[in-house]
């Protein structure tokens, strides 16, 4: 808030949002922006974020491609703030 560079995630802003296409697009954008730090600073080669609407909210799929060729996959359920390693 007080720095010129945006840090962190805005996903918490969606807790009270309607589960529609606009919220899904914002969730994907917020997640991508929050994780951009890792690629900008060389901790990961690429990070892909995709999402879908579910009956319980929004589920994001995150794939982190490391510099060593390993791929870590995660699922984030936005409405209950749960992160699962796949």
C-alpha positions as CSV (number, residue, x, y, z in Angstrom):
1,X,0.0,0.0,0.0
2,X,2.8,2.4,0.8
3,X,5.4,1.1,-1.7
4,X,5.4,1.8,-5.4
5,X,5.7,-1.9,-6.2
6,X,2.7,-4.1,-5.7
7,X,3.3,-7.1,-3.4
8,X,1.1,-9.9,-2.2
9,X,-2.2,-11.1,-3.4
10,X,-5.6,-9.5,-3.7
11,X,-7.4,-12.9,-3.7
12,X,-9.0,-12.0,-0.3
13,X,-10.9,-9.3,-2.0
14,X,-13.0,-11.9,-3.8
15,X,-14.3,-13.6,-0.6
16,X,-17.5,-11.6,-0.8
17,X,-17.7,-11.4,-4.6
18,X,-20.3,-13.1,-6.7
19,X,-19.1,-16.3,-8.4
20,X,-19.2,-15.2,-12.0
21,X,-16.9,-14.8,-14.9
22,X,-15.7,-11.4,-13.8
23,X,-14.6,-12.8,-10.4
24,X,-12.9,-15.7,-12.0
25,X,-10.9,-13.4,-14.3
26,X,-9.9,-11.2,-11.4
27,X,-8.8,-14.2,-9.4
28,X,-6.6,-15.5,-12.1
29,X,-5.1,-12.0,-12.6
30,X,-4.5,-11.5,-8.9
31,X,-2.8,-14.9,-8.6
32,X,-0.6,-14.2,-11.6
33,X,0.4,-10.8,-10.3
34,X,1.2,-12.2,-6.8
35,X,3.4,-15.0,-8.2
36,X,5.2,-12.8,-10.7
37,X,7.9,-12.1,-8.1
38,X,9.2,-15.7,-8.4
39,X,9.8,-15.5,-12.1
40,X,11.1,-11.9,-12.0
41,X,13.7,-12.9,-9.4
42,X,14.7,-16.2,-11.0
43,X,13.2,-18.6,-8.5
44,X,11.0,-20.1,-11.2
45,X,11.3,-20.3,-14.9
46,X,7.5,-20.0,-15.6
47,X,4.3,-20.0,-13.6
48,X,1.0,-20.8,-15.2
49,X,-2.3,-20.0,-13.6
50,X,-5.7,-21.2,-14.8
51,X,-9.1,-21.3,-13.0
52,X,-12.6,-22.5,-13.1
53,X,-15.9,-21.8,-11.3
54,X,-17.2,-24.5,-9.1
55,X,-20.3,-24.9,-7.0
56,X,-18.2,-23.9,-4.0
57,X,-16.5,-20.9,-5.5
58,X,-13.4,-20.6,-7.6
59,X,-10.6,-23.1,-8.0
60,X,-7.3,-22.0,-9.4
61,X,-4.7,-24.4,-10.8
62,X,-1.1,-23.3,-10.5
63,X,1.9,-24.9,-12.2
64,X,5.4,-23.8,-11.2
65,X,8.1,-24.7,-13.6
66,X,11.4,-24.7,-11.9
67,X,14.8,-23.9,-13.4
68,X,15.8,-27.5,-12.9
69,X,12.9,-28.8,-15.0
70,X,10.7,-29.9,-12.2
71,X,7.0,-29.0,-12.2
72,X,5.1,-28.3,-9.0
73,X,1.3,-28.3,-9.3
74,X,-1.1,-26.7,-6.8
75,X,-4.8,-26.1,-6.5
76,X,-6.1,-23.1,-4.6
77,X,-9.8,-22.9,-3.6
78,X,-10.4,-19.2,-3.3
79,X,-13.5,-19.2,-1.2
80,X,-12.1,-21.3,1.6
81,X,-8.5,-20.2,1.3
82,X,-7.1,-23.7,0.9
83,X,-4.0,-24.6,-1.0
84,X,-3.4,-28.2,-2.1
85,X,-0.3,-29.7,-3.6
86,X,-1.1,-32.1,-6.4
